[in-house]
Amino acid sequence: MNWKRACRRWILPLWLRGFLAGCLSCSFIFSLFLGMRDSVERSDDLANKYRDQRNKKINSQQFKIHLPNMAARRNVIIVSHGRSGSSITGDIFNHHPDVFYLYEPLQTVQRTQQKFNVGYKGLAEIFLTKVLGCSFDEPLFLEDIEWYYRRAVHPKISRAIGSPPLCPYNLSDEKWDYKKCSKMTSKSLGKACKNHYQLTVIKILLSRIPQNSLQSIISACNSEDIDCKIVFLVRDPRAVIPSSLSVRFYEEQGGVGKLGTRKFSYDLCKITEENLYFLGHLPDWLRSRIMLLRYEDLANKPLKQMRRLYKFAGLSVIESVADWLNRVTHPSKSRDEIKITGSQAAFTVDDAQAAINRWRWKVHPHEIAIIEKYCKGVIKLMGYTLLHNSFELQSNISIPLYSQDYEAKDWFQD
């Protein structure tokens, strides 16, 4: 029994144990905060380095880029972070009758990767090169595409896959039912893509691109038989990051310190900024094939930006598509009152004007201050206005927080 009494002497009181645990936790949080602060400072140094080298363009030999031939398959690739408006941007193309559209095709690579003896980067580039060339000859890819695009939850997520010749009826026909569509083969899908549609459009999230870099997209387009253009869609990170938290793209940590938001903000804006500078340093002929699109410009004037997107892609404006876009961006009901049909992620009906400013009345100023700390580089490059803890400016939605002239805009021809 003596040893038990001796041990009791060394057991700390409960209050003291709690105090010490709290100190250790605060010490850990503070150390992590300092590390992220140093990372932000290094990011500022990187931005300054890029700005100092604006005249030093990346040359074609660095990527061994092939110029597409006259008969090359035409493609447009929409790239953005999640919660940035990529679904509505993609749907603008999805509704055009001359477009073969695929929603988030890299999900196929993620789901099938374990069945291949290839790393994700190599497999993603192989898959994209095949898709951009209307080739669907890999059975595992084709099986996943069949499963994904023929699900009841979103049968019209690719209107091309739900239309003749791949299905017996047009989507507008009351007899249309995805269950009546024949099982796709590599020949039927490839032939429909190549012969019935003049343009392939895919939309991809940056989080699914290898190394989160658009360099991988350019590598996948490196073929004389593939002609690619890229739409880089960017949204105000003060809207993107809280929305990402709401759909569990990341988890909050650290209590009031909000370490989850700090880390996600730093990572997201670092990826955005690095890709902006990468694209801005490409040779002139390659940069002419890049469109930089702000979500706020699309939401503010949907029809104007639709025409801009179609002109960039070489498509004619279809009045029925313009009518559809006007309806989904100016609904008679609020977002909360609208019944969501199909997949929530692919649901695109929303009041565009309300969507621009929704974060301004939903997000706490403390969270906005955190995001601005880690995203000030992107905010400045894209012409957004920093709040600097001004609640008055945040709440006054009559004042837009984006300007028409901004640095990154000047890097790309329109």
N, C-alpha and C positions, 0 to 999 in steps of 0.2 A: 504493500500500500504506500510505502514511502516514495516510490518512484512516481506514483500518480499525483501525490501532493506536490512533488518537485515540478512536475509538468504543469500543474495548475498555476504555479507561480509565474511561469513564463507565458501563459495564455493572456493575450492582450484583451482589455475590455472591449466590448462590442463597439462602443462609440469611437474608440481610438482606431480600431481596425477599419471602420467606415471612413474615418478621416484620412487615414493613410492610403486607402484604396482610391479615394477621390483625388488626392494629390497625385498619385501615380497616373490616374486617368487624365488629369489636366496636363501633366507633363508630357504624356504621349500625344495628346491633341495639339499642344503647343509646338512640339517638335515636328509633327506632320505639317502644321500650318507654316512653320518657318521653311520647311522643305519645299512646299508649294509656292511660297513667296519667292524663293530663290529660282524656282522653275519659271515663274512669270517674268522675273528679271532677265533670265536667259532668253526667254521668248522675245522680249523687247530688243535684246541684242541681235537676235536672229532677224527680226523685222528691219532693224537699222542696216544690217549687212545686206539684205535683199534690196533695200532702197538705194544703197550706195552702188549696187551693181545692176541697176535698171537697164543700162545700155549693153550689158553683156548677155546677149540672147543665147539660149540653148540651141545648138545647131543639130541638123537632122542626123549627122553621123553618130551623135551620142546615143540615139535610139535605133539607128539603122532604119529609118522610116521609109517605107515604100509609098510612092505616089499612086493613088488608085487609078486604074485604067478607065476608059470611057464606058465600059460595060459593067463596071463594078456595082455590086448591090448597095443601094443607098440605105443609110441608117441614121437615126437620131437617138442619142442616149441621154436620158434625163438623169442627172445625179444630184442628190441632196442629202442632208441629214433627215432623219425621221421627224415628223411633226412640222415640216416646213412647207407643206402645200404640194408635195410631189404627186399625190393621188389626183388632185383636180387638174394639175398640169398634164399628167399622163392621160387623164380622161378626155382632155381636149383633143388629143390625137386618137384616142380609142374610138371616138365617135366619128372620125373622118372615114369615109368609105374606101379611101385609097391606102389606108394604113393597116399593117399587120402589127398589132400591139400586144406586148407581153408585160404583165405586171409582176415586178420583183422576181425575175427569172433566176437570180442567184440563190434563191431559196432552194432550188433544185440541187444545186451544188452542195449546199449545206446538209441537205437531207441524205444525199447519196455518197458523200465523200468517203465514209467508212468502208464502202464496198469497192473502192479503188485503191491501188497502191501508189497513190500520187498525193503530194502535198496540196493544200487548199489553193495556194497561189497559182500553181501550174494547172490544176484542174479547172479553176475558175476561168483562166485565160483560154484554155482549150474549149470549154463550154461556150464562152462568149463568142469566140471566133466562129464556131459552128453555127450558133444561133444567128449571128449577124450575116452569115452566108446562106441562111435558109437550109441548113443541114441538120437533120435530126436522126442521124443513123446510129447513135449509141442507144441500145435498148434500155439501159437503166435510166438514162435521162428521159427518154420518150415515155417510159412507164410512169415516172414521177409527174411529167407534164400532163399526161392523161388524167392522173388522179387529182392533181391540183386544180386544173382549169375546168374539170367536169364535176365539181362538187356543188351540192345544193346551196351551200352558204354563199357562193358568189359565181353563179353560172355565166354572168355577163361581164366578168372582170376583163375578159378579152373578147370583144365583140367579133373579131375575125374568127376565133376558134368556135364561136357559137353560131356562125353564119354559113350559108352554102359557099363552097362545096363540102365543108366538113360537117354540116348539119342539113337536114332536108328542108327546113323552113327558115325564113328570115326572122330576126328577133322581134319584129313588129307584128308578125303573124300570130293570131290567137291560138293556132295549133302548135306553136313552138314549145318545145319541152327538151331540156338538155338530155333527158333519158332517151330521146329518140335519135340522138346523134350517134353516128357510127364510131366505133373505136378507131382512134387515129393510128396510122402506120407512118413509118419514116417517109415513105413515098407520098402518101396523101397530104401529110402536114407540110413537107418540103415543097411539094408542087403547089399547094394553096398559097404558101408564103411567097414563092418566087413568081408564080404566074398570075395570081389574082390581085396582088397588092404591089404598088410601085415603091413602097417605103416600109421599112421595119422600124418600129419605135419601141424601146424598152426603158423602163425606169428602175433605177437602182439606188439603194441607200448606201451612203458612204461607209456605214458600219459593216456592210457585207463585201465591200471591195477589198481585195488583198492589200494589207498594210495601209488601208484607208487612204490610198493614193490614186489619183487619176492617171498616174503614169501606167498603172496596170490596165486601165481602159484603153489608153493609146497603144499599149503593147498588143492587146487583143485585136485592135483594128489594123495591125501592121501586116496588111496583105494587099496585093494589087487588085484583088477581087472584091475588096470591101471598102466602101466609101463611108466614113463616119463623120458625123457632127455631134457636138456635145452641148447640152444645155445645163449649165451649172446654176442651180436654183439655191438662193440664199435667203434666209429669213432672219429677222432681228432675234438674236440669241435670248433676249429677255422674254420673248414669247415661246421660243423653242424649248428652252430648258425646263421651265415649270410645267409645260405640257408633257414633256418627256417623263417627268416625275409622276404625273397623273396617270400615265399608262404603264408605269413600272419599267421604263427603260433603264432606270437606275433606282437604288434604294437610298433613302436618307439615312445619314449616320451622324453621330456626334452631338445630338441634341441641338441646343441653340447655336452651336458652332457650325452646324450644317456642313459637315465634312463631305457628305455625299454630293451635295450641290457644288461645293468648291471643286472637288475632283472632276465631276462631270463637266462643269463649265470650262475648266482648264483644258481638258482633253478635247471637247467638242470644238472650242474656238481655236485651239492649236492646229487641229486637223483642217479646219476651214481656212485659216490664214496661210498655212503651208501650201494648200492646194491653189489658193488664189495667186500666190507668188509664183508657184510652179507654172500655172497656165499663163501668167503674165510674162514669163520669160521665154515662152516658146517662140520659134521663128514666126515671122509675120504671116506666112501662108497658113500655118497651123492655127494661129490665134484667130484668123479670119473664119475658122470653122468652129469657134467657141462662142456661145451666147451666154452672157452673164445676165441672169434674171432675178430680180428681187421679188419676193412674195408680195410685199406691200404694193408694188406697182401692178402686179397681176390682180390683186384683190381690189385695188382702187379703180382700175379701168380694165375689167376682164376682156371686153371685146377688142380693145386696142391692142392688148398684149397677145390675144389669140391671133390677130392678124400678123403681128410681129413674129410669132412662133411659126405660123404657116409660111410666111415669106422666107424665113430662115431655112425651113425644111423643104421649100419648093413645092408647096401645096396650094391649091386654090381654096378660097373661102367658101364654105357651104352655108347657105342661109339657115338650114335646119339645125346645123351645129351651133350657129350663133344664137338661134332662138333657145336651144337647150341650155347653153351656157348662161344666157341671161336669166333663165328660170332658176337654175340651181344656185346662182350667186345672189339672187334677189327673191328668196322664198317669201311667201305670205306669212309664214309662221317662224318663230324663233327656233334656234337649234334644239333647245330643250323640249319643244313641243312637237318636233318632227319625228315621225316614226321611222326608225332606221331599218332599212331592208337590206338583206345580205350581210356581208362582212362589215363590221364597224370601221375597220382600218381603211376599207376602200370606199366608204360612204362619203360622197362629195358635196351634198347639199348643205349650204351654210350661207348666212348673210355675210357677204364679203366685207362690207364696211365695218360691221361689228367685229369680225374676226381680226381685223388689223389691230384694234385697240383693246381687245378683250383682256389681255394680260395687265393692262394699266389699272383696271379696277379689281382684278382678282388676285394679284400677286403682292405680297407685303413688301414695303419699301426696303426692309432689311435684306430680303432675298435679292431684290433688284440691285442693291449696292454690292452684294457678293458677286453677282453675275458681271456687273460692270467692271469690277476689279480684275477679273480674269479674262474678260472679253473685250477690253477697250480697244485693242488693235483691230479686231474685226469690225467693231462698231464704227470706228473712225473710217476704215477703208471703204465700208459700204454706205457711208453717208447717214448713219443713224445719229441721233442727238443724245449725248450722255446726260443723265438727270442730275448727277452729283448730289444725291440725297434730297432733291427738291420734290416734296410730295405735291406741292402746288402744280408743278409742271407735269408730274405723272398723272394727276387726276383731271387735268384740263384737256379733254380729248378734242377740243376745238383746235388745239395746236398740234399739227403733225410732228412726229419725231423722226422724220426722214427727209432728206433734201434731194432735189433732182440732180444735182451735180456732186459727184463723189470720185475719189481717187481711182478705185478699181474700175469704174465705168470707162475711164479713158484708156484702159489697156486693151480694150476689145473693140473691133469694128462692128458696126450694126448694119 
